[in-house]
């Protein structure tokens, strides 16, 4: 097989004012990056757990594995809903070798998130970051247990934000983070970490036929869902029947219409849904729900929570640079 020719960049061209980069500068940058990644791994690893699903009454029969992480000292563990979808005993193993049987505190297949509870206290918990301010190129560090290789670390960057994926329940999951930090089966439910050791996402999926296209549930979504799962065991959310994505208006349009510069655009409308019944359509940009400004998907999810379910809501959208108002009766989204 003939290899393609490679074009080498001459050392006479440089990044700044014709001066070739110095090797010691490169080494210093590499050392700083390595130090950041290794320091984060050292701090975060005690908070990451291995999750095994064991056949009932047979501790030696493993039906599936995944990852998770503590979000409180009292033994609450976040993972993916699909990790604990297999029926069996749930075993949580910590870095120091501790083994605990866990129960499911709450489960939300529509966001592929679940919270487990183990008996114990004084576990080292991780803090959620504000995923709304993530930018492409930021460091992203994944920790988990792929293919039985416990506490594996991979590092990369945030490749993109605001992606959409379908959960196994069939619901479209919005505000997904794309990363090139390598993920493999067994990483599911583990944390995606920033350079400060905070959780920016919950690792959930890959595209097997691709290279370096991996996904995580954004921290803001996870934090909102986890709070309700701990309190109520589930989320009672309103169902409009639309898929959405974050969007931004041109400044001149926002000023003309006297609205904010961001909103949530309808990307598809389910047939026979509440949204379809009132005439919502592709391209409509939702800016208000019950008089509250909708600036992002996270805000829409928050507003379409327990109080909005089964009660009429007022929806304001922008269509063809015009405001339209809809009165819509959401149904409760079934688990």
N, C-alpha and C positions, 0 to 999 in steps of 0.2 A: 504494500500500500504506500503510495507516494504521499509524503507529508507536505502540507502547504508551506510555502516560503514565509518566513517571519521577517517583518521589517523592524529593524532596531532603530530606536531613537538616538540620534547623535547627542553626545554629552555637551555639545555646544549650545543646545537649546535647554532652557531651564524655566522654572516656574516663576522666577522673579529676577528681573533686571540682568539676565544673562549669566547669573552665577550658578554654577552646578551645585546641587544639594550635597551637603557634607554627610559622610557615612556616620559620623558620631551623632548628628542630629537625628538621622533615621533610627539609630540604635536607641537613642533616648526616647523617641516617640514609641517605639516598639516596647521598650521596657515599661513605659507609663501605661500602655494599653494592657500589657500582660499583668501588671500589678493591679490594675483596676479589676480585671476579670477574675484573677485568683483571689483577691480580697473579697469580692462579692460572693464567690463560691464558698469561701471559708465561713462567711457570716450567715449565708442563707441555707447551706446544706442541712444544718440541724433542724430546720423547719420543714424540710421536704420529707415525704414518706413514700414508701412502697405499699401499694394496695394489691392484695391478692384475693380473688374470689375462689373459695374452697367448696368442694362438694360437701353437702350436709353430712355431718358425722364421719367425714373422711378428710382429715387434715392433710393427707399426702396427695390428694387429687386436686390439682390447680386447674380451674376452669378459665381463668383469665387474670391478667395483671394490668396495672396502671400506676399512676402517680397521683400525688396530692400534696397539700401543704396546710400547715396550721394557720388559722386566722384569729385564734384567741388562745390564751394560756389554759383555758378550761377544756381543751380537747376537741374543738370544732375544726374539722378538716374539709377543705374545698377540693372537689375533683370534678370530673365530667360525669354527666348522667349516664352516658353509654358505658362507662367503666363499671358501674354497679347495676347495669341492666340485667346481667346474668344472675339467675337465682342461685343463691348459695350463701355460705358464711363469709363475712367480709373481715379480712385480717389486715390490720395496719401495722407496718414495721417501721421503726424509727432508725435514725442513723446510729444510735448507740446500741442497737440490737434489740430494743424493746419490741414486744409483740402484743397486740391488743385486738380483741374482737370489737368490731364497730357496728353501730346501728345507723340506719339512714334517718337523719333528722329532717331532711326535706329534699325534694327532687323536682326539677323542672326540665323535662325533656325538650321544651321549646327553645331554651337557651343552652341546652346540653350542660347544665350545671347541677351539682348535687352537693349537699353538706352532710358529712358523717360526724358522729359523736362517739368518742371513746372515753372510758373512765380514766381519770387522771387529772393532774393539774400542773401548772408551772411549765407548760410547753412553750417553746420559743415561737412566737407568732410573727408573721410577715405583715407588712403595711401595704395597702393599696396606694398606687400613684394616681394622679389625675391623667387618665389616658386621652382626655380631650386636647391636651397640649402636645401630644406626641408629634414628632416630625420624622419624615423619611431620612434615614441615615443615622439615627440615634442607635447607640449600642443596645443590643438585645441578647440576653443570656438565658438559655433554657436549661433547666435541671429536671432530671427524671430518671426513669428506669427502663430504657429501651431494650427489648429482647433479653431481659434478665441481667443486663449489665447495670448493676445498681449504682445510683448516684453519678450518672453520666452528665457531664457538662458540655454544652456546645454553645458557640458564640457567633453572632452575626450582627445584623442591623435590622431596624424596622424598614421593611421594603415598601410598605404602603399602609394606609389606614382607610377606614370606611368601606371595606370590602363586604360582600354578602355571601353567605353560605346557607344551605338548607340543613336543618337539623334532621336527625333520624325520624323525628315526629312529622316531618314534612313542612314545618314552618320555616320561613326565611329568617335567618339570623343576620341582623344588620350590625354595622359598626365593628367589623372583624378586622383584626390586625394581621397583616401579612409580614412574614419575616423569612430571612434566609438562614437563620439558626437551625441547624439540622434537627429534625424530629423523626422519630420512628415509632412503630407500635410499642407501647409501654410508656411513652412520653405523655400520653393523654392524661389531662388533669394536673400536670405539673405546672409550675409557675414560669412565666416569661418575665425576666427581671431587667430593670434598668441599671445604670452604672452606680446608682445610690443604694442598690439592694432592695428596691421597692417593686411590687408586683405591677406590671403594666398589662398583663394578660394571662389567661388560662389556656395553655396549649390544648388544641383540640383536633386538628386535622392536617393532612398533607394531600398533595396531588401525587399519587404513586408514580405516574408516568413522567413526571417533571423532575427537575433538579433544583432544590433550594426554594421551593414554593410551599411554605408552611403557614399555618394559621393559628391564631389565638383569639379567644373571646376578650374583648377590651375590658380593662379593669373597672371602668365606671359602670358598665353593664353588670359585671360580676358582683361588684359591691352592692348594687341595688338589689339584685336577685338574692344574694346570700343573706342580706338583712331580713328579707321576707321569709326565706326558707327557715331560718333559725326561729323566727317569731311564730310563723303560721304553718310551717311544713309544706307550703305550696304558695303559688302566686295566682290570685284571681285577677286576671287581666281582661280588659275589654278587647273585643275583636272587631276590627273595622274591615278586614279583608283586603289590605293593600300591602305591597312591598314598597319600601322607601329607601332613599339615600340622601345623605347630606348634600346641600347645594348652596351656592352663593350667588346673589344677585349682582349684576354690574352696579357700581356705585351710583351712576346716573339714574338707573331704574329705581333703586332703593330710595333715592331722594325724591324722585317724581311721585312715587306712590306713598312716600312718608312711612316707610317700613324699615326694619332692620336689614342688614346685608346678608343674613343667612336664613335658611329655612329647610324644610324637608320635602323633597320631591317624590311624587308618586311614580314608581317605576313599573308597577303592574297592579291590576285590580282583579281579585278573584271573582269568578262568576257566582251569582246568587249570594253575594255577600252584602252586608249593610252598606258598604261603600258603593257597590254596583247599583243598589236599589235607589240611591239618591243621585246617581249620575257622576260620581267622581271618576276621573279618567287619567290615563298616562300623561305626565307632564305637569299636572297640577302641583303647585308648591304650597304645602300647608304652612301657614304662618301663625295662626291662633287656634287654640282649642279651649273652649269655655272662657274666652277672654284672656287667656295666658299665652304669652309669646312662645312659639315653638321655634327654637333656634338650632336644634340638633335632634338626632335620633334618640339620644339619651333622654332629652326633655320630653319627647313624645311618649317614650316608654313609661316615664314617670307619671305623666298625666293620664295615660291609659292604664291605670292601675286599679286597685280595688274600688275606689270611690266612683270611678267612671263607668264601671261595668254595670250593664243592665239599666242605665239611666241615659236619657237623651243628652247629647252633647252638641254644642255649637262649634262648627268648623269653618274657619275662614281660609280660603286658598287664593293664590294668584294664578289666573289663567289668561294667557294672551295679554299680559300687562293690565289685567282688570281684576278687581276684588270680587270674589263670589262667596256667598254665605250659604252653608248647608246645615240643616238640622238632621242629625243622624242618630239612630238608636243602635248602639253596639250590642252585640251578644257577648256572652262569656266564653272566652277561649277555652276549649276543652283540653284537658291534659292527655 
